[in-house]
Amino acid sequence: MRKIFKYITIAALGLFTTFSVSKTSSASSYFNSKYYTNNIPSGYYDEVDLTKSSNDIKLDLYDIISANYNKHSYSENSTVLKYTDPDPSGNGNIICLYTGQSLSGGWNKEHVWAKSHGFPSSSTEPYCDAHHLRPTLTSINSTRGNLDFGEVSGGKSDSYGNKWDSSHFEPRDEVKGDVARMMFYMETRYGAKTSFNLKLVNDSTTSASDTKGKFSNLQTIIK
């Protein structure tokens, strides 16, 4: 029960903490309330009854985050990410999720929940949801591809701390919490109450193009 409750709580907080990181608050010139908020609005979670079952709490969270969701087009998210992931020095660059590098170009929008796992069409909400889109260097985006997240031993690695093999990608330690929150948010937002039915599973790997929306590895992400 403790793990399940932790899982749901992280999913809820992910709505805000994904964007409310220190690098955005220190770059005040980039703040734009159209794209993100620094603080959880007063009363936002008042309707969550913690005496309910874990599943019912999760469904309540779905209702809250769905009702307060601001949709941006996929193309507009190129602008959104400049506000949510700016270089704190104020030079107009963005920070790469997987390397921490300051980038002026050569980056693209990483679907942290790989789009091939449940929402391949750019017309769908999860495809365009900025809560799991992060700027990444084009080359590392290609390396990650649509691999499941998991612990990697004996595979390849880079100087930034990312590791990967033929089945899994393990991001650098500094962003593992960010990645976990985004994954929990996506399952809560686009899970059983939607046609996408996204689900984190304990399988060691999932299909590279899992049209049923499964993604792993829950037992690693929840750590």
Secondary structure, DSSP 8 states (H G I E B T S, - for coil): -HHHHHHHHHHHHHHHHTT--HHHHT-GGG--TTT--SS--TTTTTT--TTS-HHHHHHHHHHHHHHT-----TTTHHHHHHHHSB-TT-SS-EE-TTT--EESSSEEEEESS-TTTT---TTSHHHH-GGGEEEEEHHHHHHHTT-EE---SSSEE-TTS-EE-SSEEE--GGGHHHHHHHHHHHHHHSSTTSSS--EEE-SS---TT-TT-EEE-HHHHT-
